[in-house]
Amino acid sequence: MVPGQLVRIAIVPSEPEADLLCGLLRTEGIRCMRRVTDVGAGALDGVAPIGSREVLVSAEDEERARELLAAGL
């Protein structure tokens, strides 16, 4: 684990879903960000206003974030 490294914990179908998931993680004290996913890279060159998003957390928070996802938050 590299301090400060970001890890992907989920891919969701839309930006609103990514925002919701990040909001829920933040309520548990986990810093989170979302971005256009690199899955299917090149489809829209990563600048699509719609489409799948990946949710990222720091490597230090990965285990707790995955536990929360598994528990359905």
N, C-alpha and C positions, 0 to 999 in steps of 0.2 A: 504494500500500500504506500503510495506516494502522497505526503501531506498536500492538501489542496487539489488533488486530482479529482476530476469529475467522472462519475460513473453513471451509465444509463440504467435506470431501474424500471422503466416502463415505456412502451410506445402506445399512444392513444390516437384515436381516429381524427381528433379535431383540436383546435386551439382552446375552445372553451373547456373541453374535458381536461386538457393539460393544466389550464388555469385552476380548475376546481381541485385537481389532485395536488397541485403545488400549494394551494391554499390550505388544504387539509393537513399536508405535511408540515406546513409552517405553524399551524396551531399546536403541533406536537414538538415545536422547537427545532425542526429540521429545515435548514436553508435549502432552497430548491430553485431550479430554473428550467425553462423549457425552450426548445428550438425545433426548427423543421428537421425532421429525421433524415438521416443519410441512407435509410432503407429505400431501395429503388433509386439510388443516386443517379442524377442526370435527367430524371423524368421532367423536372421543372427547374433544374439548376439550383435547388435549395432556396428559392425566393418566392415560393408559392404562398399566396395569402390564405389558402385553404389547404387542407390535407393533414396527414399524420404529423404528430409532434412527438418528440422524445422528452422524457422527464429525467432530469439529472440532479444528483445530489453529490456532496463531497464523499470521497471514499470512506472517511471516518464515520459518516452517517448511513452508509449503505445497508449495513445489517439491520439497524433499527427501522429504516424506511421499508425494507423488504418485509420485515415482520408486520409492520402496519398494513402494508398492501395485502399480505396473506390473511390478515385478520379482518379485512374488509374495512379498515379504518374505523 
